[in-house]
Amino acid sequence: MGRAYIGIEIGGTKLQLGLGFDDESIAALWRGAVEPSRGAPGILAQIADAYPRLLAQAKVSAAEVAAVGVGFGGPVDSARGVVHHSFQVQGWDQFPLADWIRTTLGLSHVAVANDADSAGLAEAIRGAGKGCSPLLYSNVGSGIGGALIIAGAIYDGSGAGALEIGHLLVPDPLDPSAPVRELEHIASGWAIAQRGRETARQLRSHASQPNALIDHASGDPEAISAVTVFQAAQNGDPIATAIVARARAAFAFALAQAVTLLAPKRIVIGGGVSLADPNLWLLPLRGEVAERTFPPFRDTFDIVTAALGEEVVVHGALELARSRTFPR
């Protein structure tokens, strides 16, 4: 089987630990839910408890583990292995995650990266972006992240990270006169759901107005999620369709700026929103990005959905571990 590696995903709602070997597959996986109320100490306790369980599941001894990679849901200092901050869970500010892993898990080789960077690396090495460089990756889920992979390596800017697409300032497609906002506040799954809830509350105050959004949420505006909005749009509801179109147009604007600056060969879109009906998201997105892109670049790239599913960050973290021990 060769050397064993550990890949860890630390998200705002999900924690995963995977074990793999030199063949890049995941041989064993542990998955748990994050309890934000327990903060960073709760997640660290889960990792310490899950690690020996994962080894036992894979029938691997601790001495056989060569390195660990971590994809963290927030900005990190990869060179020092320090977490800058988490926007979902308290207690991570300036946390020395790599040192904690060395001390707690007894592993000397540790690599820490942002989770979008890890996912982008995985898609570039063995997913939908294989063979394409530069590769631009963006995940659209509860938040929006991004990564640029060049020749199989994460582009990390000056060291504090790069490609924070979700924090680009973009105009509101429905109100160009409004102040520009961060992309995450318009196009993320969280923003789509929030817009759906706000719209449903307004509609509810007018009894004569049809309210398909509330119907899809079993009558409760507060139960509306991004999935609810996309379901209503798929069924032809014009209000839900407009919410989706607003998010998609803002995302297309951001991608077009990234293409003009970076000229990637391929764009890979991951995250839960990418799984929506292609007629509502991917297909019109391709056209909207092309319309906004610097004309000479329009035929130099394509846009596809990610291939590695829910374990994509773990795959990337495993690749980080392999690269840290035996650089490419």
C-alpha positions as CSV (number, residue, x, y, z in Angstrom):
1,M,0.0,0.0,0.0
2,G,2.9,2.4,0.5
3,R,3.0,5.4,2.7
4,A,-0.1,6.6,4.4
5,Y,-1.3,10.2,4.5
6,I,-4.1,12.1,6.4
7,G,-6.3,14.7,4.8
8,I,-8.5,16.9,7.0
9,E,-11.4,19.2,6.1
10,I,-12.4,21.8,8.7
11,G,-15.5,23.6,7.7
12,G,-18.1,25.7,9.3
13,T,-20.6,22.8,9.4
14,K,-18.7,19.7,8.4
15,L,-15.5,18.0,9.6
16,Q,-13.9,15.2,7.6
17,L,-10.8,13.1,8.1
18,G,-9.6,10.9,5.3
19,L,-6.7,8.4,5.0
20,G,-5.0,7.7,1.7
21,F,-1.9,6.1,0.2
22,D,0.3,7.0,-2.7
23,D,-2.4,6.1,-5.3
24,E,-4.4,9.3,-4.4
25,S,-7.5,7.4,-3.4
26,I,-9.3,7.7,-0.1
27,A,-9.0,4.3,1.8
28,A,-10.9,5.3,4.9
29,L,-13.1,8.3,5.8
30,W,-14.5,9.8,9.0
31,R,-17.2,12.4,8.8
32,G,-18.8,14.5,11.6
33,A,-20.9,17.6,12.0
34,V,-19.4,20.7,13.5
35,E,-21.2,22.3,16.5
36,P,-20.4,26.0,16.1
37,S,-21.4,26.7,19.7
38,R,-18.4,24.6,20.9
39,G,-16.0,26.8,19.0
40,A,-12.6,25.8,17.8
41,P,-11.9,23.7,21.0
42,G,-14.9,21.5,20.1
43,I,-13.5,20.8,16.6
44,L,-10.0,20.1,17.9
45,A,-11.4,17.6,20.3
46,Q,-13.3,15.9,17.5
47,I,-10.1,15.6,15.4
48,A,-8.2,14.2,18.4
49,D,-10.9,11.6,18.9
50,A,-11.4,10.7,15.3
51,Y,-7.8,10.3,14.3
52,P,-7.2,6.9,16.1
53,R,-10.6,5.7,15.0
54,L,-9.6,6.4,11.3
55,L,-6.3,4.6,11.8
56,A,-8.2,1.6,13.2
57,Q,-10.7,1.6,10.4
58,A,-7.9,1.6,7.8
59,K,-5.8,-0.9,9.9
60,V,-2.8,1.5,9.8
61,S,-0.5,2.3,12.7
62,A,0.4,5.8,13.6
63,A,4.1,5.1,12.6
64,E,3.0,4.4,9.0
65,V,1.5,8.0,8.6
66,A,4.0,10.2,6.7
67,A,2.2,13.5,6.7
68,V,-1.1,15.4,7.2
69,G,-2.7,18.1,5.1
70,V,-5.6,20.4,6.2
71,G,-8.1,22.3,4.1
72,F,-9.5,25.0,6.5
73,G,-12.6,27.0,5.9
74,G,-11.2,30.5,6.2
75,P,-8.0,32.5,5.5
76,V,-4.8,30.9,6.6
77,D,-1.0,31.6,6.6
78,S,0.1,28.5,4.8
79,A,3.8,29.1,5.3
80,R,3.4,29.2,9.1
81,G,0.4,26.8,9.3
82,V,-1.6,29.5,11.2
83,V,-5.3,30.1,10.9
84,H,-6.1,33.8,10.5
85,H,-9.8,33.6,11.2
86,S,-13.0,31.7,10.7
87,F,-16.2,33.4,9.6
88,Q,-18.4,30.6,11.0
89,V,-16.8,29.3,14.2
90,Q,-15.3,31.3,17.1
91,G,-11.9,30.6,18.6
92,W,-9.7,30.3,15.5
93,D,-8.1,33.7,15.4
94,Q,-4.3,33.4,14.8
95,F,-4.5,29.7,15.9
96,P,-1.3,27.7,15.2
97,L,-3.0,24.8,13.7
98,A,0.1,23.0,12.2
99,D,1.8,23.2,15.6
100,W,-1.3,21.8,17.3
101,I,-1.4,18.8,14.9
102,R,2.3,18.2,15.4
103,T,1.9,18.1,19.1
104,T,-1.5,16.3,19.3
105,L,-1.2,13.8,16.5
106,G,2.5,13.4,16.6
107,L,3.1,14.2,12.9
108,S,6.0,16.3,11.9
109,H,5.0,16.9,8.3
110,V,2.0,19.2,8.2
111,A,0.5,21.4,5.4
112,V,-2.3,23.8,6.0
113,A,-4.3,25.6,3.2
114,N,-7.6,27.3,2.7
115,D,-10.4,24.8,1.8
116,A,-11.1,26.3,-1.6
117,D,-7.4,26.1,-2.4
118,S,-7.4,22.4,-1.3
119,A,-10.5,21.7,-3.4
120,G,-9.0,23.5,-6.5
121,L,-5.8,21.5,-6.1
122,A,-7.8,18.2,-6.0
123,E,-9.8,19.1,-9.1
124,A,-6.6,20.1,-10.9
125,I,-4.7,16.9,-10.0
126,R,-7.4,14.3,-10.4
127,G,-10.8,16.0,-11.2
128,A,-12.5,18.1,-13.8
129,G,-9.4,20.3,-14.2
130,K,-6.9,17.6,-14.8
131,G,-4.4,18.6,-17.5
132,C,-5.6,22.3,-17.5
133,S,-3.2,25.0,-16.3
134,P,-3.9,27.7,-15.2
135,L,-7.0,26.4,-13.5
136,L,-9.5,28.7,-11.8
137,Y,-11.7,27.0,-9.2
138,S,-14.6,28.6,-7.4
139,N,-17.0,26.9,-4.9
140,V,-20.4,28.4,-4.5
141,G,-22.1,27.1,-1.4
142,S,-22.9,28.8,1.9
143,G,-20.0,31.1,1.0
144,I,-17.9,31.6,-2.1
145,G,-14.2,30.8,-2.4
146,G,-11.7,30.6,-5.1
147,A,-8.3,29.1,-6.1
148,L,-5.8,29.4,-8.9
149,I,-3.8,26.3,-9.6
150,I,-0.7,26.7,-11.9
151,A,1.2,23.6,-13.0
152,G,-0.3,21.6,-10.1
153,A,0.6,24.1,-7.4
154,I,-1.6,26.5,-5.5
155,Y,-1.0,30.2,-6.2
156,D,-0.8,31.8,-2.8
157,G,0.0,35.4,-3.7
158,S,2.3,37.0,-1.2
159,G,1.6,34.4,1.4
160,A,-1.7,35.3,2.9
161,G,-3.8,33.6,0.2
162,A,-5.2,34.7,-3.1
163,L,-8.3,34.4,-5.3
164,E,-10.8,35.4,-2.7
165,I,-13.5,35.7,-5.3
166,G,-16.3,35.8,-2.8
167,H,-14.9,39.1,-1.4
168,L,-14.8,40.9,-4.8
169,L,-16.9,44.0,-4.9
170,V,-19.6,43.7,-7.5
171,P,-22.6,45.8,-8.6
172,D,-26.1,44.6,-7.8
173,P,-27.5,43.3,-11.1
174,L,-31.0,44.4,-10.2
175,D,-30.0,47.9,-8.9
176,P,-27.0,49.3,-10.6
177,S,-27.4,52.5,-8.5
178,A,-27.0,50.7,-5.2
179,P,-23.6,50.5,-3.5
180,V,-21.3,47.7,-4.7
181,R,-21.3,44.7,-2.4
182,E,-19.2,41.7,-1.8
183,L,-20.1,38.8,-4.1
184,E,-20.9,36.5,-1.2
185,H,-23.6,38.9,-0.1
186,I,-25.4,38.5,-3.5
187,A,-24.5,35.1,-5.0
188,S,-23.8,32.6,-2.2
189,G,-26.3,30.0,-1.1
190,W,-26.7,31.9,2.1
191,A,-27.5,35.2,0.2
192,I,-29.9,33.4,-2.2
193,A,-31.8,32.0,0.8
194,Q,-31.9,35.3,2.6
195,R,-33.2,37.1,-0.5
196,G,-35.9,34.3,-0.8
197,R,-37.0,34.8,2.8
198,E,-37.1,38.6,2.6
199,T,-39.1,38.4,-0.7
200,A,-41.5,35.8,0.8
201,R,-42.2,38.0,3.8
202,Q,-43.0,40.9,1.6
203,L,-45.3,38.8,-0.6
204,R,-47.1,37.4,2.5
205,S,-48.2,40.9,3.4
206,H,-50.2,41.1,0.2
207,A,-52.7,38.3,0.3
208,S,-53.5,38.6,-3.4
209,Q,-50.0,37.9,-4.4
210,P,-49.1,34.3,-5.3
211,N,-46.4,32.9,-3.1
212,A,-44.7,29.9,-4.6
213,L,-41.6,30.3,-2.5
214,I,-43.7,29.9,0.7
215,D,-45.5,26.9,-0.9
216,H,-42.2,25.2,-1.5
217,A,-41.2,25.8,2.1
218,S,-44.4,24.2,3.5
219,G,-45.9,27.6,4.4
220,D,-43.0,28.9,6.5
221,P,-41.0,31.8,5.0
222,E,-38.2,31.2,7.5
223,A,-37.8,27.7,6.2
224,I,-36.8,28.9,2.8
225,S,-33.3,27.8,1.7
226,A,-31.3,28.2,-1.5
227,V,-32.6,24.7,-2.5
228,T,-36.2,26.1,-2.0
229,V,-35.5,29.0,-4.3
230,F,-34.0,26.9,-7.0
231,Q,-36.9,24.4,-6.8
232,A,-39.4,27.2,-7.2
233,A,-37.4,28.7,-10.1
234,Q,-37.2,25.2,-11.7
235,N,-41.0,25.1,-11.5
236,G,-41.3,28.4,-13.3
237,D,-41.9,30.8,-10.5
238,P,-40.9,34.3,-11.8
239,I,-39.9,35.7,-8.4
240,A,-37.6,32.8,-7.6
241,T,-36.2,32.9,-11.2
242,A,-35.3,36.6,-10.7
243,I,-33.5,35.8,-7.4
244,V,-31.4,33.1,-9.1
245,A,-30.8,35.4,-12.1
246,R,-29.5,38.1,-9.8
247,A,-27.1,35.8,-8.1
248,R,-25.9,34.3,-11.4
249,A,-25.3,37.6,-13.0
250,A,-23.2,38.8,-10.1
251,F,-21.2,35.6,-10.2
252,A,-20.7,36.0,-13.9
253,F,-19.4,39.5,-13.4
254,A,-16.8,38.3,-10.9
255,L,-15.7,35.4,-13.1
256,A,-15.3,37.7,-16.1
257,Q,-13.0,40.0,-14.1
258,A,-11.0,37.0,-13.0
259,V,-10.7,35.7,-16.6
260,T,-9.5,39.1,-17.8
261,L,-6.8,39.3,-15.2
262,L,-5.7,35.6,-15.1
263,A,-6.6,34.0,-18.4
264,P,-7.3,30.5,-17.1
265,K,-7.5,27.5,-19.4
266,R,-10.5,26.2,-17.5
267,I,-12.9,27.3,-14.8
268,V,-14.2,24.6,-12.4
269,I,-17.3,25.4,-10.4
270,G,-18.0,23.4,-7.2
271,G,-20.2,23.8,-4.1
272,G,-23.8,23.1,-3.6
273,V,-25.1,25.8,-5.9
274,S,-23.2,24.2,-8.8
275,L,-25.5,21.2,-8.5
276,A,-28.6,23.2,-9.4
277,D,-30.4,22.6,-12.7
278,P,-27.9,23.4,-15.4
279,N,-30.6,25.4,-17.3
280,L,-30.8,27.7,-14.3
281,W,-27.1,28.0,-13.4
282,L,-24.3,26.5,-15.5
283,L,-25.6,27.0,-19.1
284,P,-26.7,30.6,-18.8
285,L,-23.6,31.4,-16.6
286,R,-21.3,30.4,-19.5
287,G,-23.0,32.9,-21.8
288,E,-23.1,35.7,-19.3
289,V,-19.4,35.3,-18.5
290,A,-18.5,35.3,-22.2
291,E,-20.5,38.5,-22.7
292,R,-18.5,40.3,-20.0
293,T,-15.1,38.9,-20.7
294,F,-12.3,40.7,-22.6
295,P,-13.1,39.7,-26.2
296,P,-9.7,38.2,-27.2
297,F,-10.1,35.8,-24.2
298,R,-13.6,34.5,-24.9
299,D,-12.6,31.4,-26.7
300,T,-9.6,30.5,-24.6
301,F,-11.4,28.8,-21.6
302,D,-14.4,26.7,-20.7
303,I,-16.6,26.4,-17.6
304,V,-17.4,23.0,-16.1
305,T,-18.7,21.6,-12.8
306,A,-16.5,19.9,-10.3
307,A,-16.0,16.1,-10.4
308,L,-14.9,15.0,-6.9
309,G,-18.1,15.6,-4.9
310,E,-18.3,16.0,-1.1
311,E,-14.8,14.6,-0.5
312,V,-13.1,17.2,-2.7
313,V,-11.4,19.1,0.1
314,V,-10.2,15.8,1.7
315,H,-8.7,14.8,-1.7
316,G,-6.9,18.1,-1.9
317,A,-5.7,17.9,1.7
318,L,-4.2,14.5,1.0
319,E,-2.4,15.9,-2.0
320,L,-1.1,18.7,0.2
321,A,0.2,16.0,2.6
322,R,1.9,14.1,-0.2
323,S,3.5,17.3,-1.6
324,R,4.7,18.4,1.8
325,T,6.6,15.0,2.3
326,F,7.6,14.4,-1.3
327,P,7.3,17.7,-3.4
328,R,6.3,17.3,-7.0
